[in-house]
Amino acid sequence: MNKKYIFVTGGVTSSLGKGIISASLGLLLKAVGYKVTIQKFDPYLNIDPGTMSPYEHGECYVTEDGAETDLDLGHYERFLGISTSQDNNVTTGRIYNNVISKERKGEFLGKTVQVIPHITDEIKNSFYKIGKNNSFEIVITEIGGCIGDIESLPFFEAVRQAKFDLNRNDFLNIHLTLIPYLSTSGELKTKPTQHSVKKLLEAGIQPDILVCRSEHKLSKEIKNKLALFCNVSKNSVIESIDAKSIYDVPVLMRDERLHEIVLNYLNIKKKKPLRLSRWKNFLRNLHSSNNILNIAIIGKYVSLHDAYKSISESLIHAGANLNSRVEIKWILSENLNEKNIKKSLKNIDGVIVAPGFGERGVEGKICAIKYVRENSIPFFGICLGMQCACIEFSRNVLGHKKGNSTEFDKNTPYPIIDLMEEQKEIKNKGGTMRLGSYKCSLEKGSHINKIYKNIDIKERHRHRYEFNNSYKKEFNDNGMLTTGTNNKLNLVEVIELKNHPWFIGTQFHPEYRSRVLKPHPLFISFVKKIKSIKNG
Ligand code: GLN
């Protein structure tokens, strides 16, 4: 079978959920027996989202091989249970960077370097690069942004050209669009979609399938009208009605027979019957449980929930798995202090202190950790959250009143958290942290060892600072145990508190490895403990 390429484009407005539609289609195609991967092309000029504020871009998702990527890659991994890589997220910045460095090497042999063909060739090479990997049969490519955006033009041109590179049955375009509802007249309107498809046609792309986001069901008349005006066959107009949760979308797409229409276009057959029983089981648990657990996520970007997407999704996976519903309480760390902490954490069953960078809000996080440590409230610190737990312990248990991380106080007399040796010479900010998957050995018999049921684990990282080993003995002697270590680099990766129901901090980010059908053991254990304390 030839490699099949499906391009997912968007129109009318951004944020319609191209990532979720791509992930849902990927899941359905995988469920009928195909090996699928998904990649995302982003039109912005940053080389990757690693240097962007979460307020600009939401969470930065980190792959196994250490790429800092768009949060949609998290959806792809969580829905499909696959691992993505450096090659699954490409930006305009990366494309231009590659072309310009080839130009400097003289690789264009005296030619004038231009958007067409040089930039579009580079884009197409990236489209196909992942397809050259023989482990995939179908490559879904999501084009970020909307048709009509100036900055996405070269990507659309490359999609147009791809149609000519590939055989008729190996190329497919799915266009995701919005059908707005006018409440005053009670009507769904097709005009924005018509215009968006006209724009796509101007770029030389005729969509094969329209997926129409809508608050209300699309009548047959509306679907027929869309088909007629947009040159799409009637059965290829798919409705994507607002769902209860992102996890309901694969089932809605299955009901709309999206996968069958796609298989038909690609001229391939199901390799096995579609069964979504485990997924539906998850959905049943997700929606039916009345056992509510209130878990706080304390961070500095909480007004944008997407900034902590993988953490909140990991909690949802674990909650559903344990027949409970996790209600996340978002708490802005800079609002917390000794005076209001008790009130702020009232009715909170467990606390996660989130990853982050920079000083703002750190004292609030430390204050919350003191409270949960002293009041036996389950605590999970991730990356900066773990570092804050170490600072708190040094100040309030070991008595190092000015204990700190050198990230926040360069001259602290007690540098509990310090810059990693190999980071000291690094000047560039982009792509230079300790990134991606590293081995970690867990202390036999420790709490975390019991959770993983393993000694050797691998988890993903994204940080520059580390636990300062000169405090290791003092911490262990006083009840804060360092129970996970990267032996090769001699770095502390896990801390846990003795005599506390659940108090663990990890330098790594377990949230990047939680999957819908395979929740992460740390999140399961954390939620399980909270549930057992709450239900007595
Ligand atoms: N700012 C801290 C560091 O660089 C923590 C990073 C994080 O939480 N991802 O080490």
Residues whose N, C-alpha, C, O or C-beta is under 5 A from the ligand:
A	BS01	LIG	P355 G356 F357 G358 I382 C383 L384 R462 H463 R464 Y465
